[in-house]
Amino acid sequence: MKLQTAIDRVSLEDAARLAKQLDGKTDILEMGTSLVKDYGNEAIRRLRGELSQTNLLVDSKTIDEGAYEFNQAFHHGGDIVTVMGAASHATLQACYEVAQKENKTMMIDLLEVSDEKIAAISDFPEAIYALHHSIDREDKLDAVGSVADFHQKFPTIKRLAVAGGID
């Protein structure tokens, strides 16, 4: 099990300071979607510059132009990049190919993705599949139950992450 810590909705200076403080104290530092949208590739470079022991996850939530977005994120210093499970299989395939070529990792965000779609996209053995409970939802996530249910339904998927709605 690995610990992932997210940085969201702060200034780029605060994000860099937090990244430096968290280096080596968390396995994966997530550059949240708000930082991606607010500061783009500059934020990836700045956070990467503060990390020597911790992997950097870029939560880009890619849904199209997968090869381009993944190449950009990896080029600027990301180790793991997210693609939405709702994306086309062609986009997922493009992201996976870039990740494999760069010896990096694709994370598939399963936010609001049906079991049927998960079954259809379960053919990326090196990817991390992320059970993601929307922060906008009012109900709470039963993380333990969700993981057990997922493993029962999709026993061939070995790499799993859980995010959102965890207090």
N, C-alpha and C positions, 0 to 999 in steps of 0.2 A: 504494500500500500504506500502511496505517495501523497504528500500534502501539497495542495495547490492553494496559493493565496492570490486574490484578485485585487488589482488597483483600478478604481473607477472614479470618475467625476471629481478629479482634482486637477490642479494646474500641472503643467509639464515639469516644472521645478519641484513641486511636491512629489510627483510620481518618481522622478529620478532620485530624490532623497530617500523615499520609502524603499525603492529598489535596492539602493546601497545598504540600507539597514537590514533588509530581508535576505540579502545574498548569503547563501549557506545555511539559512535558518528555515527555508522552505525548499521543497524539491522543485516546484514549478511556480514561477511568478507569472500570473496572467495579466497581460496588458488588456484591460477591459475594452469593450466595444466603444465606450464613450471616449477613451483616449485615442483609439484608432480614428474615430470620426473627427475629434477635435484637433489632433496634431499629426495624424498620418505617419508616413515613414520616418519623419524626424523623431517621433516618440519611440519607434522601434530602435533606432540608432542610439538614442540617449539612454534608454533602459538597458540595452545590451552593453553599453559602455560601463554600466554600474555593476554588471553581473559577471562573476568568474566561476561561481560554483553552482549556480541555479539556472535551470532551463527557462527560456522565455517563451511563453505561449501568447500568440497574437490572436485575439478573439475577433477576427475580421468578419465572421459570419458570411463568408463568400457564398453566393447563390448563382453567379454567372461569371464568365471570364475567369474560370478557375486557374488555368495555367498562368495567366498574367498576374493575378493577385497573389498566388502562392510564390511565384518567382520573386515578386517584389518583397514580400514579407521575409522570405528566406535570405535574399540578397542583403537586406538591411539588418539581419541579425536574429530573426525568429528561429526557434527550434521546433515549435509546434504551431500549426495554423489551423483555424477552424473553418469548416465548410458546413453549410446547412444540409441536413439529411433530406430536406424537401427539394434540393437541387436535382437537376436531371442526372441520370446515371452517367451521361457523357461528361458533365461537369465534375462529378465525383471522380471519374476515371482520370480526367486531366489533372486534377489536384493530386491524386494518388501517384500518378506517374512522376510529377515534379518532386513530390516528397521523397519517393524512392530514389530518383536520380540524385537528389541533394543529400541523401542519407539523413533525412529529417522525418518529421511525423505529421500525419494528417489526423485531425480530430473531427469526427462527424457529430455535429450538434443535432440531437434527436428531438428538439423542441417541437411539440405538436405533430410528430411523425407517427403514422399508424403502424400497427404490427405488420400489416401487409407490405408496406414500403420498407420497413426495417428488414424483413425477409428478403426483399428484392435487392437490397444494397448490402447484404451481409458478406460480400465477396472481396473484402479488403482486409486481409489477415493482419497486416501491420498497422492498421488504423486503430485509433482509440475511438470508441463509440461513447458519446456523452449523453446520459439521461439528464435532461434539462427541464426543470420545473420553472415555468415563467414567474418572474418576480411580480408581474401584474396580476397573477391569480390570487384570490383571497384564501384558498385552502392551503394547507401545509403539506409538504412532501413527506411521505413515509419512506425514507431512504432505504432502510433495511428491507422492507417489504418489496419495494420497487426493484431493488437489485436481485433479490431472490426470484421474483416473478420474471425478470428479464433473462436470467440465466436458465430458467426452466424453459422459456419460450425459444431462446436462441443459444443453445449450448455450444455452438461453434464459434461464437464471438467471445474471445478471451480477454480483450483489453477494454475495460469499462471505467468510465468516470461518472460522477454524480455531481450536479450543480444546480443551484437555485433553490430557494425556499428552505434552506438548511439553516437552522438557528443554533 
